[in-house]
Amino acid sequence: ADIREQTTALLARTGGLFAKFGTDKNHMISATLYITDMKLRDEMNEVWNGWVNEGCAPARVCVEVGLPGDYLLEMSVIAEVL
């Protein structure tokens, strides 16, 4: 899967985890995105920006790292539980 597909899948999974734990994407406090190549950042940001609701973007950091296998992106989030 390319970076857009992986980002879409990761955000869908994150949304499911938010629901499971009683919160949603509008209550993210911070997000750290780990990407294998900063050249992919613009494509990842297009998906991210379409997912985050206006006025609800968390503090965010994006760092380049090595990831196992075919993974291009990982994410760690902190969210307020309602």
N, C-alpha and C positions, 0 to 999 in steps of 0.2 A: 504494500500500500504506500502511496506517496504521502507527503507531509499533510496535504489537505485532508485526505481520508483518515490518516492517523489522528489528526487534531479533532476532526468531527467525531470519531469514535471515542476518543479520550474525554471530550466534553460531554458526550451523551452518557458515558459511564459515570462521570463526575456528577451529573445531574441526578442520576439514579441513586448514587450514594448520598447526595444531599437529601433527597426525599426519604430515604431509609432512616436517616438520622434526624429528621425533623427540621430541615432548613431548605434553602434554595440558593440559586446563584446570585440573587440580589443581596444576600447576606454574607458574601465572601469578604473577608477582611484583608487577606493577602493571598497571592499566588506566586509560586516560584516555578518557572518553566525551564526545563533542562532540554536543550536541543543539540543535536549532533553536529549541526553546521549552521552558523549564523546566516549563511546565504539563503537558507530556507525560512528565515524569520518573517519576511514580508508576506509570504504565502500563508504561514501559520497565523500571522496577525489578521489577515483577511477573514479567516474562519473565526478566530477569537472575537474580533470586533463585531461580527454578525451574531455572536452568541451572547455577549455581555449586553445587558440592557443599559440604555443611556442613563447616566447619573448613578450607576451602580458598579462601576469598575473598581476593583480592589487595588490596593498597592500591589505592584507587580515587578518581578525581576525575571530576566531571561538570561541564562548562562549557557555557554557551549561546553558540552561534556561528551565523553565516550559512553555509549550505551550498548548493551549486549544484543546480539542477533540483528534483526532487521528494524529494531525500534529506532525511530527518529526523534521521539519526544516523550518526556515524562513530565509529570506535574505534581506539585505538592501544594495543597491549599489549607487555609485556616478560615473557618466560617463560624459565624454566630449561630448557635442553636436556639431556635425560637421557643 
